Amino acid sequence: MIWSVWWIWVVAGLLLGIVEILVPGFVFLGFAVGAVATGLLIWIGLEAGLPLLLVLFALMSLAVWLALRRMFGLPSGSVKIWDRDINDN
């Protein structure tokens, strides 16, 4: 089926990477890396059905998102405090 073709996952990952460039925020980047990693697993020989592929995709995407959150997020325990509103003159 279409989900067992490795390059479909890689192309989907690249498209999600493009979406991340257009809508920054490290949301789609985790999904992009998860899709590419799933495609690479299929390429190296993983033969699995759609449910297992979706679980692997979800777990890898979550792991990448958590790593990005840890690397680029606010320091633990701190809260972003806005002292100026863009609508104030």
Secondary structure in CASP SS format (residue, H / E / C, confidence):
PFRMAT SS
TARGET T0000
AUTHOR 0000-0000-0000
METHOD secondary structure of the structure
MODEL  1
M C 1.00
I H 1.00
W H 1.00
S H 1.00
V C 1.00
W H 1.00
W H 1.00
I H 1.00
W H 1.00
V H 1.00
V H 1.00
A H 1.00
G H 1.00
L H 1.00
L H 1.00
L H 1.00
G H 1.00
I H 1.00
V H 1.00
E H 1.00
I H 1.00
L H 1.00
V C 1.00
P C 1.00
G C 1.00
F C 1.00
V C 1.00
F H 1.00
L H 1.00
G H 1.00
F H 1.00
A H 1.00
V H 1.00
G H 1.00
A H 1.00
V H 1.00
A H 1.00
T H 1.00
G H 1.00
L H 1.00
L H 1.00
I H 1.00
W H 1.00
I C 1.00
G C 1.00
L C 1.00
E C 1.00
A C 1.00
G C 1.00
L H 1.00
P H 1.00
L H 1.00
L H 1.00
L H 1.00
V H 1.00
L H 1.00
F H 1.00
A H 1.00
L H 1.00
M H 1.00
S H 1.00
L H 1.00
A H 1.00
V H 1.00
W H 1.00
L H 1.00
A H 1.00
L H 1.00
R H 1.00
R H 1.00
M H 1.00
F H 1.00
G C 1.00
L C 1.00
P C 1.00
S C 1.00
G C 1.00
S C 1.00
V C 1.00
K C 1.00
I C 1.00
W C 1.00
D C 1.00
R C 1.00
D C 1.00
I C 1.00
N C 1.00
D C 1.00
N C 1.00
END
